[in-house]
Amino acid sequence: VRKDRLLAQSLLSSLYKTYLIPIGSDLSYLSKFVAKWYGNNLWGDLQERYPHKFKNMIYRRIMSLSERRHEIASVLYECSPPLNPIDDWKKVTPAKTLYIAGSLDKKYSFIGRLWEKSGGVNKYVEINDAGHALLVEQPREISSALVGFLKDARIANTLGTSKEISDEDANVVNDVKTDNKEKLDPA
């Protein structure tokens, strides 16, 4: 929690400086900020494992921060799991919840295993050799986990044992998977 707050504070303080410095200086600051942020162990040595993906992710994050740092700082301030009021978690329906974490993301894989043991999720999937940037690192595995979860829910719905996920919802995910096949598996 403390780290997220420090990151958010740093982003907000740099926002005010942007009015006084040239864009090149701001981008230089953001590059250093992102390198430090993505250099911690939450990301599971992503830079060494997938250098090209890491470089692209860093570039996109810098561009995003240059436009939307206030919103990203707000997310860091408010969305760390320990900061959410217990009432937020009461709204989570375990039967409708799929929790996915990377095995190299010690923080969120630990939370996922706890939730699985406590019955707080329907299914917990841990993606091997992935850190916090799951969609960047393992898009196929994420897609497979989502589709499998929705298919299981769809089968349960068809058998009349569950009304949690409709056929329409499962079809939407299958359509997305089909549409993105070329992106996930370029020939």
Residue pairs with C-beta under 8 A, 6 or more apart in sequence:
1 80
1 82
1 83
3 40
4 76
4 77
4 80
4 83
5 76
5 77
7 37
7 73
7 76
8 73
8 74
8 76
8 77
9 73
10 33
11 33
11 65
11 69
11 70
11 72
11 73
11 76
12 69
12 70
12 73
14 26
14 29
14 30
14 33
14 69
15 69
15 70
15 73
17 26
17 29
18 26
23 66
26 66
27 62
27 66
30 62
30 65
30 66
30 69
31 58
31 62
33 65
34 58
34 61
34 62
34 65
35 58
38 46
38 47
38 54
38 57
38 58
38 61
39 47
41 106
42 105
42 106
42 107
42 131
42 132
43 104
43 105
43 131
43 132
43 133
44 102
44 103
44 104
44 105
44 129
44 130
44 131
44 132
45 104
45 131
46 53
46 54
46 57
46 131
46 133
46 136
46 137
47 54
49 129
49 137
50 136
50 137
53 133
53 136
53 137
54 136
56 136
57 133
57 136
64 72
65 72
77 83
78 84
81 111
92 120
93 164
94 119
94 120
94 121
94 122
95 122
95 162
95 164
96 122
96 164
96 165
97 120
97 121
97 122
97 123
98 121
98 122
98 123
98 125
98 145
98 146
98 149
99 111
99 112
99 115
99 116
99 121
99 123
99 124
99 125
100 112
100 124
100 125
100 126
100 127
100 134
100 142
100 145
101 108
101 109
101 111
101 112
101 124
101 125
101 126
101 127
101 134
102 108
102 109
102 126
102 127
102 129
102 130
102 131
102 132
102 133
102 134
102 137
102 138
103 109
103 126
103 127
103 128
103 129
103 130
104 129
104 130
104 131
105 130
105 131
105 132
108 132
109 126
112 121
112 124
112 126
113 124
113 126
114 120
115 121
115 124
116 123
116 124
122 149
123 149
123 152
125 145
125 149
127 134
127 137
127 138
127 141
127 142
127 145
129 137
129 138
130 137
130 138
130 141
131 137
134 141
134 142
135 142
139 180
139 183
139 184
140 184
140 185
143 177
143 180
143 184
146 173
147 173
147 174
147 177
150 165
150 169
150 170
150 173
150 174
151 170
153 162
153 164
153 165
153 170
154 165
154 167
154 170
156 162
156 164
157 163
157 164
157 165
157 166
157 167
158 167
